[in-house]
């Protein structure tokens, strides 16, 4: 029997060996999913995100926001009509396709915390 040759997947100029690798390449890491979780229901300013994620460094948050924007999941809108400058982040239509996945990840985290966490 001849082994099936798998095609690698390409997204934004990067190559991935499988669909799970592509997904994790886009939303993997410690902070990207957390950022997407907070933006599921509302648009937020940078400082609002910082308050929701107090342990993330400013540099890391900025880099992760930029990466999510470059992948087309977030849009960054700058309001310049009156000082001070206002920047708001929200999910793009493409980013909104991740909402069911993000909700499932969050629900699983709640389940694990409830069912398997050490009781104190």
C-alpha positions in Angstrom: 0.0 0.0 0.0 1.4 3.4 -1.0 1.6 6.1 1.7 -0.5 9.1 1.0 1.7 12.2 0.4 0.4 15.1 2.5 0.5 18.6 1.3 1.7 21.2 3.6 -0.6 24.1 4.3 0.4 27.8 3.7 -0.9 30.9 5.4 0.5 34.4 5.4 3.7 33.2 3.7 4.4 30.5 6.3 4.2 26.7 5.8 2.6 24.3 8.2 2.8 20.5 8.2 -0.9 20.0 9.2 -4.1 21.8 10.1 -3.5 21.7 13.8 -0.1 23.2 13.3 -1.5 26.0 11.3 -4.2 26.7 14.0 -1.6 26.7 16.8 0.8 28.8 14.7 -1.9 31.5 14.5 -3.4 31.4 18.0 -0.8 29.5 20.0 1.3 30.8 22.8 0.5 32.1 26.2 -1.3 35.4 25.3 -2.9 35.3 21.8 -5.9 33.2 22.9 -6.3 35.4 26.0 -6.4 38.5 23.9 -8.9 36.9 21.5 -11.0 35.8 24.5 -11.3 39.4 25.8 -12.1 40.8 22.4 -14.9 38.3 21.6 -17.7 40.5 22.9 -16.4 44.0 22.7 -13.7 46.3 21.3 -11.1 47.4 23.8 -8.3 49.9 24.1 -4.7 48.9 24.8 -4.9 50.0 28.5 -8.2 48.1 29.0 -6.5 44.9 27.7 -3.5 45.6 30.0 -5.9 45.8 33.0 -7.6 42.5 32.0 -4.2 40.8 31.7 -2.0 42.3 34.5 0.8 39.8 34.3 1.6 40.4 30.6 4.4 42.8 29.8 3.7 45.8 27.7 6.2 44.6 25.1 4.7 41.2 24.9 1.1 42.6 24.6 2.2 45.0 21.8 4.0 42.2 19.9 1.0 39.8 20.2 -1.5 42.4 19.1 0.7 43.2 16.1 1.0 39.5 15.2 -2.8 39.0 15.5 -3.3 42.1 13.3 -0.8 40.8 10.7 -2.6 37.5 10.6 -5.9 39.3 9.9 -7.6 38.4 13.2 -7.6 41.9 14.8 -8.2 45.3 13.4 -6.7 48.4 15.0 -8.6 51.6 14.6 -7.0 54.9 15.4 -9.1 57.8 16.3 -7.3 61.1 15.6 -10.2 63.6 15.7 -9.3 65.0 19.1 -6.4 64.5 21.4 -5.5 62.3 23.1 -5.0 59.7 20.4 -7.4 56.7 20.9 -6.6 53.2 19.6 -9.2 50.5 19.7 -8.8 46.8 19.0 -11.5 44.5 17.8 -12.0 41.2 16.0 -12.2 41.2 12.2 -14.8 39.0 10.5 -12.0 36.4 10.0 -11.1 36.7 13.8 -14.8 36.1 14.7 -14.6 32.7 13.0 -12.5 31.7 16.1 -15.2 32.6 18.6 -16.6 29.0 18.9 -13.0 27.6 19.3 -12.1 30.3 21.9 -15.4 29.6 23.8 -14.6 25.8 23.8 -11.1 26.4 25.1 -12.5 28.7 27.9 -15.3 26.2 28.8 -12.7 23.4 29.0 -10.6 25.5 31.3 -13.6 26.1 33.6 -14.3 22.4 33.5 -10.7 21.5 34.5 -10.6 24.1 37.2 -13.9 22.7 38.6 -13.3 19.0 38.2 -9.6 18.5 38.5 -8.1 21.4 40.4 -6.8 20.7 43.9 -9.3 21.3 46.6 -8.1 23.6 49.3 
